[in-house]
Amino acid sequence: MLTELVSVANNQPAAILFVDDEANVLKAFRRLFHNEPYVTYFASSGAEGLEILRQNAVDLIISDMCMPEMNGAEFLTRIFMQWPETIRILLTGYADFQSTIDAVNKGRIYNYCNKPWNDEELKLLVRNALEQKRLREDRDRLSGIVLQQNKELKELNEHLEEKVEQRTEQLKKAMQHLDLANKSLKKQYIDSIRAFSRIIEMRPGIKSGQSKYIAEKALLVARELSMNTEEKKELFYAGLLIQIGKMSLPDALLAESYYSIPLIDKQRYLKHAVEGEALLKDLTQLKGASILIRHQFERYDGSGFPDHLAKQNIPLGSRILKVVADYIAYLEGSMTGEAMTVNAAISQLMAGKESHYDPDVIDAFVKVLKKDPTVEVEEELPAVKKSWKNSRLASTSKNVTVARPEIEISWLQLKPGMELISAYCDGKLYLRNCIVDQKIISNIVSLKEKIGINPVILVRMGAK
């Protein structure tokens, strides 16, 4: 689409500056964007990048974090001070977590991308960023038109009714155009958060597809509990970004099930909720979501982390996130180390009423599952009388039949033993309804390398 490829300011192709001290990285960017309709510049240092900016109009900058003399955070901070309208994207490795936070806070970056990056995800990130810049400029231009027309209307003679009516009609059209632009901008913002969520899940050890599932199911629970529009929006954003703090955790800790994490390391694991809040709290539109992420490990009885809040003092969105996130963790095994059936996972939640979970949220979540067309319920779930510790493997299968959730994952996260529903490559069905083994994984990898397009893989969570 043409509007995605041009700079509104001069109706010329959008200009992108890539800054990295590694020649191979710059070559990779040059190859990746060779056939894209952008004007591209390349710099091997922050100082060289500043010189290019002094001589050329640039719409978007992608800068590496680790560079000698001037790192990416310092470089983007200077860009923000001198060229605030230029979109800033940070390229960072997993070890640069604190520096990334500094860049978010000081350089006001639009987004960041991990090394190594996914080519298609990076292209999508660039397109969304440029489109959002275009829409913002459209909005500002239209706002200026509205202000100018208001001024002209005040200067019109009261007796020139015909001219007043003409100007009024023009104003209505301008406002309608502005409203459409704002709606489009909101959609682009949500799409950017979805893309960011998928980028987070590219981190080894972070489960793909879970954030989307948590966000969507949490939103359904919010509707059951009659939350308002703003609260539901914050909850949805928090669900998509709930795993952002895990990016700082070591691989070994991410590989452990929660129950098997040693007590000395458990506090470090739980702290990712606080780190997730720190990453997002300075972004105005994500302030509410950051608070929900901070309190995702609070317990209804006050024994949770980090602030030991209890009952209604815990934000309702956080209470919902805990129920849905724990449910999916029980299903896929990251809680106990073994995948559970849907009925066993529901029993775990029921056992935690009043202690771990808000009973009203539990009831609303069960209603959400019952409304699913794949759910058959013979009678209400009975109260679980066993203690939390002793009811880990309890089951209510005789009362409820629930289909196991289906989640889309990356081809990189395929493991032997998974129940594969379908695998599509370039819109064509490749595999369906089989148990994954090493041969299937090798075939999918070979197909991906041959076609050059990421396959779309759907798996079923939980045990049979």
Secondary structure, DSSP 4 states (H G I P E B T S, - for coil): -GGGTEETTTTEE-EEEEE-S-HHHHHHHHHHTTTSSSEEEEESSHHHHHHHHHHS--SEEEEES--SSS-HHHHHHHHHHH-TTSEEEEEE-GGGHHHHHHHHHHS--SEEEESSPPHHHHHHHHHHHHHHHHHHHHHHHHHHHHHHHHHHHHHS-TT-HHHHHHHHHHHHHHHHHHHHHHHHHHHHHHHHHHHHHHHHTTSTTSPTTHHHHHHHHHHHHHHHTT--HHHHHHHHHHHHTTTGGGGGS-HHHHHS-GGGS-HHHHHHHHTHHHHHHHHHTTSGGGHHHHHHHHTTT--TTS--SSS---GGGS-HHHHHHHHHHHHHHHHHTTTTSS---HHHHHHHHHHTBTTTB-HHHHHHHHHHHHHSTTEEESSPPPPP-S-TTTTTT---TTTEEEPPPEEEE-GGG--TT-EEEEEEETTEEEEEEEE--HHHHHHHHHHHHHH-S--EEEEE-S--
